[in-house]
């Protein structure tokens, strides 16, 4: 398929490009980018007044296959990603069975290869998340895993973390960890303040996050390993990452859109759909992670897309509800609304956190626009309002943003040169 995208504002953060151009796409590649292109045989997309950017890259999603497909599967996850302008994702390995063996990894990758977007996956750090026995990193990476993570299950054994980091360093692999020390936590998904004041329980404490993070960034510093901090949420956590980076540690960090958009107060309005790990925090924390994005300490925005069945959220006791929210179809809008429209980030800098920065971290051929590069693009209106409804492409609708009006509407998503989502 030959596509000719006319008159769009082409923004490529990697090359610092921001200019009205035509873009010609053919055979899965960007063939030409110029002020005026003519191709009589091409399908025309009029992008006047729209932004044309690299397809978004989300390095933290849960597609639930195998074993939990009542929540989501790889196909519906891919559809949700495309609807959000996302053309490349990295899945987490907390499936059933976990992605701890080459056999399970190959099964998942075979399913992923059938989809129109680019789907990668982590393998687990420990066997079936046991926290004690390392998986065969070398075999899993050779078989196609792009990194290692026990996301959702923090690694409590410091010696095990050090062994994992040393092994990963020998293979130049990234270890990404969820940092919440279970020994310091109460009820997960509820920040300690709102948990005590409104739900009468001990909640997820900030110290559980930043103390475990402090331990692991220093182990990464000592070993020289590449360590990626997943979905940090506390002001102190931003300072921990900044300190490790100042020492020269190979530490990177991500934040999820929900954590720069809302606070723990949302639980009082949206209930279980606003329950997630780590929890929504305070306004001080929200502003701190935005400052972390502005300074570059946090270089990546990732959704932690965590779909759940309605029955797992619609429970009378919020402490028993599953944690997590579906996020692929709102992430671009949340950034445009709460970072760009507020003047905290330029559009180009915001897009970098969702394109070239995550792609470069995992050495993916994605997240940029250039001639002869991959034809993965998103075309969107940056200021048009949208009302978030439950009409998601995902199987799940567990989003606390349903009912909100946000900025930013995806018009087209193009992956491998093919239109995989259209909203014109």
C-alpha positions, 0 to 999 in steps of 0.5 A: 500500500502506498500512502501519501500524507499531505500537509501535516505538521511533521514532528520527529523528536529524534532529529529535532524536526518540526515542519509542515511536510508531505510524507510518502509511505510504501512497502512498510517504509517512509520513502520520502519526506518533502514540502511537496510530493506527488504520487498519482497512485497513492492513497491520500491522507489530508493531514492539514491542521494535524500532527504527524509523529512517529508511532508511539512506543509503550514499554509497559503493557499487560496483554494477559495472554496466556492464562488471563484472556478474560481480561485482555488478549494479545489481539485486543491489546493490539487493537487498543494500542492502535486506537491510542496511536501506539505502534510498538509495545513491550509486554510484561511477563506476569501471564499464566504461566509466566514467561519464564521459559523459552517454550512459553516465550515462543508461544507468546511471540508466535501469537504476537507476530499475527498482529498489525503492530510491533509487539515485544515482550519481557521475560521474567527475572525469576522462575515463575516469580519465585523471587529466588531462582534466576531464569536462563537470561541468555536463552530467553534473550536469544529466543526474542525477549527484549528485557527482563522484569518481574513486574508486579512482584518486587524482588525482596532479596537484595543478593538476588537483585545483585546477581540478576544485575551482574548477569544482565550486564554480562548480556547487555540486557535491561532489568526493569523492576516494580519497586514496592517493598511488601514488608513496608506496605499496607493495602496495595493500591490505596495511598497511605493518606486516603487509606487512613482517612477514608478507608480505615486501613493502612495503605501503600506507603511512599517509603515502600517505593523509594527505599527499595528503589534506593537499594536497587539504584545503588546496586545498579551503580555498583554493578554497572548494570542497566536498570529501568525503574518502572512507574515511579510515583513519589517526589522522593523517588524522583530525587533517588533517580536523580542522585543515582544518575548524578553518580553515573549509574545507568538508571532510567525511569518511567512515569505513567500518565495517571500519576502526572494527571491525578491524585489520591482524591480520585479514589473518592470519586471513581472508587476501584477504577482509580485503584492501582499499584503504585497508587495515585499519590498527593499533589506534591508527588504529582507536581514532582514527577512533572518536574522529573519529566521537565528535567529529564530525570524521568525520560519515558512515559509508559501506560502500565496498561492493566485491563481487568474484568468488570467483576474484578473491579465492581466489589463492595470492599475497595481493598479487595478490588484488583489494582490497575487501569486500562491506559493505552487509549488515553495516554496521548490525551492525558499527556496533551492535556496535563503536560502540553496544554499546561505549558510544562512540556513542549509538544516535541519534548512530550512526544520524545518521552513516548517515541524515541526515548523508550525505543532507544532504551530497548534498541527498537527500530521505532520511535522516529521518522526518517526516509528509509525508516519504518512507516510507523506513524500517528496522525492526531489533532493535538487540541481537539476535545474528546469525551472519554467513554467506555467504548474502548477497543480493549476488552476492559473499560476499567479507566478512572478517566471515563466521563472526562473531556481531554485534549487530543484525538487520534485520527490515523495510526499507521503501522508497517505502512498499513492503516491500522486505525482510522477515526476520520 
